Amino acid sequence: LLTEVGELSGVVHTAGVLDDVTVEGLTADRLYSVLRPKVDAAWYLHELTRDMNLRAFVLYSSIAGLLGTAGQANYAAGNAFLDALAAHRRAAGLAATSLAWGLWEETSSITGHLAEADLRRLARSGLLPLATDDAMALFDAAPATGESVLGVTRLDTRAIRALGDQVPPLLSGLVRVNRAQRPAATDGAPATRTEGQGLAERLAVLSSTDRERALVDLVRGRVAAVLGHADHTAIDADRPVQELGFDSLTAVELRNQLAGETGLRLPTTLVFDQPTPRALAQYLADRLTVEEVAPDEPVLAELARLEAAIATAAVDTSAHGRITARLRELLDAADSAARATGRGRDDEADDLADDSDGDLESATDEELFALVDELN
């Protein structure tokens, strides 16, 4: 930027190169090729102009440096440097603004390679494309904020909220999330507790066959979500997911989603070591701690919870009638289910039924309430 007399009044640094790769594939060459236009170029501009009393020193950074994006460790590091350089210049009394851009609607040499699956992945993380006119308006408004670093992007708060415990800390103030205390994960995989405990509790009351089916459906659902399919039944449980279009980045996303759901630390090579949804489900089953409980335990616990409420409500005559009628329906449903399986009631239940005249239709209200008390 030049003044009317040809003097340099400002610098806008927009250089950037992408070479997306997961951490395992990151080499010194691939790191330096991305850092050079960011780190080296920006630092040289800083050194060459720091005595010129510039009015503007604008750095085009990326939201990747603030939030981190899958497979962009090198790019995130380069942009984090730009943000730090802007803060450094401000601290020294020099002009500086680092604009951490999100995705633009208009494609460029940096974003032109993004496929539909990439755009869906960004949308699931809460990042939406920014119209060029809006971006330019924000560019003009940025200096007036007085901030050294600004995140410039559209955000979908519903998608961010849906991330649950995986909401980036920087965005946690935008949505209400019950963030569980979680242990640190050294390999980048989220390791949550509440999700894994909830899954284990749901699996605990299932038979081994139903448990296997539930885990397979869980994996198929997550695979479908990563690929952008609305229906998980489109995913063949025995077909390798790599044949469905998975690459290293989508494999990492699937790993992270399964880690968040199960509370397990899962390896980054998970999808390649366990290639099919069924194999993935078995891998999870082998590592989840599921304490089996009798099928009646959740029901009896719920009855115990309702006991006090029933006793309170039944004081009202009309409520008493409705409650006892509903109890009869539930007992009939239990008997019907038992007859359908050919099992019938166990000895204890039979004894209780005999004590109540053995006939639900003729049982008195008091006998029904006594029966509920005995079952609890």
Order of alpha helices (4+ residues) and beta strands (2+ residues): beta-alpha-alpha-beta-alpha-alpha-beta-alpha-beta-alpha-beta-beta-alpha-alpha-alpha-alpha-alpha-alpha-alpha-alpha-alpha-alpha
